[in-house]
Amino acid sequence: EALFVVDGVPLNGGIGNLSPDDIASINVLKGGNAAALYGSRANNGAIIVTTKSGTAGRTMVDYSTTVITDIPNILFDYQNEYGQGSQGVFNPTSVNSWGPGFGTLGQVQNWSPSPVITTPLPYKAQPNNIKDFFSTGLSLAHNISVTSGGEKTQTFFNYTYDKRKGIIPGNELSRHNVSLKADNKLLNDKLQLSSRINYIRGDIDNRTPTGAGGAFDNPIRYAYQLPRNIRTQDARVFEYIDPSTGGVRQNFWKPLDNGGANPYWTINKNLTRTESSRVIGYASLTYNFLPNLSLLVRTAIDESSEIDVKTLANDTYIIAQNGNYRKSDSKYTEWNSDFLLRFNKDFNDKFGLEVSAGGNNRQNKSESNSVDNGGLNTPNVFTVTNAANLSVNESYGLKEVQSLYGLGQLSFNDALFLDATYRSDWSSTLPEANQRFGYYSVGLSGVVSDLLPLPDFISFLKLRGSYAQVGNDTGAYNLVRTASTQQGGLIDISNTAPNPNLRPEQTNSTEVGFDLRLFNSRLGFDFTYYKTNSTDQLFRQQVPIPSGVQTRFINGGDVQNEGIEVVMTANPIRTEHFNWNLTANFTKNDNEVLRLNDNLETLDFGGPFISRFFLEVGEPWGNVYVRGFERDAQNRVLVDANGVPLRTGGFSVLAGNSNPDWLGGISNTFSYKNIDFSFLIDIRQGGVITSVTNSILTAEGALQKTIVGREGNGIVFGRDVFSNELAVKADGSPNDIAVDPELFWNTLGGENAPIGEAFVEDASNVRLREMTLGYRLDTKFLDRTFLRSAKLSLVGRNLFFISNSAPFDPELLTGTGVISDSFESFVAPTTRSIGMNLQLGF
């Protein structure tokens, strides 16, 4: 991922916490220049964010407010023909919907045991019981900014307040974001002082977890697993008083176990709260010795802290009848101190020289503490002193990188440019012999349209090419085997063996491209071809158990990425009152693992129970493997004597690659007098995603596809379901054996070694990402008021999408890591957002 840099300060993570109203511009810095300035973290480029500054002149105040409603997209296709039970027999204690058909029974006692719901209820479908669990989300944001200043001093103040109510009841966020920036000129403008401080405070109630295994507090899973006959109004009665003990008990439609709960109990009794704060600030001094010689000195801090509290009420599940209490607090601090000496000079009105030399010292410090009560002695008393089996953990990390770097550019006629950079880093996380590593880049670019005569329809043509070599270090304490002290003085030794011979990672990249503009810049094309090879990457390798450790750090690997990026810009219509701008982009990346190390051909990154992520020599990064249908030499699926498809042993079937074949986008902006209209379309082609949710709900008989064959003589694989497959029996004859649907889908799906091949979906989709319609009040009207500007806009985001086959939004990923971006597991649905924005200037 690219490194985000705000006003010259690298940030830990993205800019999600920053206020959009605080941002003046965003630019992309690629290649060696990014790595030379900001280190190896900018190996994939840097996103340069410049915040707003004060301006000389009268004080100006801007206010904006945005109201957004979020409507959940629930796309799983539930069946509404069969209710609770198994083998067509009603069972009020079952989470499955393999029971009798609706209309075959009158009234049933479908909550058992439950002292709250004692009356028999009509046995009928509840088609909206999943939809009713969710609510419409609401986001409200207020922003006020003040800019002021004179000739020597300018200030900019910004405050943003966000309040959001999620689509899951009880999930709320509030955030305060305040910043102040000041710029001063002293000593006849030779000295510039600049400083900025940004404080962000956020509170999140009941952040929704994801996943299927071991997530006893995931209400998404429990809501999606509501049997088809359970009424929403009954499920909302989530608790009762036990007359024998006087204690609060969970009202659940089946006996408590360790893998289920009433979703309304979960969102009301299993609570979480996150309190976070972040401080981002810098102070810089620039002194101009001469008009072409200056020195910048800067120090910056990015410090974030977080407190997380989780309380599980008694009766949540049987292994913690009295409840549980967990609390953790963490703190991360990064200091950056820089100097940069810059010089430029022109020679003979043709040649120009710009050189810079600088240094950086970066310190990263992390601290965390956590306590887990391991159950409570007294029910629902959520304190550390009420712990039944207290567990305390503490961790600490420190890392330092010192750097020296230089950049230079030689130009000819402001049309031909030769760039070079070099940086040397000393990292505390590498062995002493390898602590220092250097990297460099060279680039050549030329504005051909300024150097050679070209046809009149060519307005601008620039060619560019570069080569860069960038090094990278690793995290703290990978050179020693670490230990942590547990409650009672026990010492826990890390099960990962260190490697005292670790080397820095290295990435070599080549890039060429052009920028072409035609017809007075009404049409433009920007093309880039790149190729990168990342070698000596650091990863963990499994080792034999008798060695006393499970994994060890090693260097290895050569992963190659090769691709193109194309951007087309056009201004098809431009008149006095009407303007149309169009931008289209296309990116395609192909990668291949060329090498791991001398003793390794395959690396297992793990994964959920439905799929696995392997890194293999000769294959692309991102391959997803699953258990599949066992096939014969003619690729026909083999079935057993009961007509059930046979499964392969282990994760041996390549389901596809989680990366897209290509990405694209089209943006259109129209303006007519005081009205503007824009929309953005995103396109993703290719890539696969596996669905844990689909696997489990299918095995439970909740989805529409499971009703086939329930009323007849069963289903025949290859005919009634999976009709695109050819299936044969052991003797090679076509499969004609009917299988009970419940047995069939329980074999294919569920959590016990499912056949993942049956639950692989194409992630291709086209979506209307954003649409806005705005109206700006005419200045002739505003001149008669106290307003400087006024604009009202209607905003829509993620309004609709078209997918090839997935029964859910393909953007429903469990996470964004190496593994979690390839599967979905009981994640909150995406939303369709519609709202309004008002901007006022005073």
Sequence and secondary structure as in RCSB ss.txt:
>XXXX:A:sequence
EALFVVDGVPLNGGIGNLSPDDIASINVLKGGNAAALYGSRANNGAIIVTTKSGTAGRTMVDYSTTVITDIPNIL
FDYQNEYGQGSQGVFNPTSVNSWGPGFGTLGQVQNWSPSPVITTPLPYKAQPNNIKDFFSTGLSLAHNISVTSGG
EKTQTFFNYTYDKRKGIIPGNELSRHNVSLKADNKLLNDKLQLSSRINYIRGDIDNRTPTGAGGAFDNPIRYAYQ
LPRNIRTQDARVFEYIDPSTGGVRQNFWKPLDNGGANPYWTINKNLTRTESSRVIGYASLTYNFLPNLSLLVRTA
IDESSEIDVKTLANDTYIIAQNGNYRKSDSKYTEWNSDFLLRFNKDFNDKFGLEVSAGGNNRQNKSESNSVDNGG
LNTPNVFTVTNAANLSVNESYGLKEVQSLYGLGQLSFNDALFLDATYRSDWSSTLPEANQRFGYYSVGLSGVVSD
LLPLPDFISFLKLRGSYAQVGNDTGAYNLVRTASTQQGGLIDISNTAPNPNLRPEQTNSTEVGFDLRLFNSRLGF
DFTYYKTNSTDQLFRQQVPIPSGVQTRFINGGDVQNEGIEVVMTANPIRTEHFNWNLTANFTKNDNEVLRLNDNL
ETLDFGGPFISRFFLEVGEPWGNVYVRGFERDAQNRVLVDANGVPLRTGGFSVLAGNSNPDWLGGISNTFSYKNI
DFSFLIDIRQGGVITSVTNSILTAEGALQKTIVGREGNGIVFGRDVFSNELAVKADGSPNDIAVDPELFWNTLGG
ENAPIGEAFVEDASNVRLREMTLGYRLDTKFLDRTFLRSAKLSLVGRNLFFISNSAPFDPELLTGTGVISDSFES
FVAPTTRSIGMNLQLGF
>XXXX:A:secstr
  EEEETTEE SS STTS GGGEEEEEEE HHHHHHHH GGGTT EEEEEE    SEEEEEEEEEEEEEEEE   
  B  SB SBBTTB  TT S B S BTTS  EE  SSS SS  S EE    TTTTGGG   EEEEEEEEEEEEE 
SSEEEEEEEEEEEEE SSTT EEEEEEEEEEEEEEETTTTEEEEEEEEEEEEEEES     STT TT HHHHHHT
  TT  HHHHT  EEE TTT  EEE  SS   SS   HHHHHHHEEEEEEEEEEEEEEEEEEEEETTEEEEEEEE
EEEEEEEEEEEE TTSSGGGTT EEEEEEEEEEEEEEEEEEEEEEEETTTEEEEEEEEEEEEEEEEEEEEEE SS
BSSTT  SGGGBSS EEEEEEEEEEEEEEEEEEEEEETTTEEEEEEEEEEEETTS GGGSEEEEEEEEEEEEHHH
HS   TTEEEEEEEEEEEEEEE   TT SS  EEE GGG EEE SEE  TT   EEEEEEEEEEEEEETTTTEEE
EEEEEEEEEEEEEEEEE  GGGS SEEEEEEEEEEEEEEEEEEEEEEEE SSEEEEEEEEEEEEEEEEEE BTTB
SEEE    TT EEEEETTS TTEEEE  B B TTS EEB TTS B B SSS EEEEESS SEEEEEEEEEEETTE
EEEEEEEEEE  EEEEHHHHHHHHTT BGGGGTTTTTT B BTTTB TTS EE TTS B    B HHHHHHHHSS
SSS  GGGGEEE  EEEEEEEEEEEE  HHHHTTSS SEEEEEEEEEEEEEEESS SS TT  S SSTTGGGEE 
S    EEEEEEEEEEE 
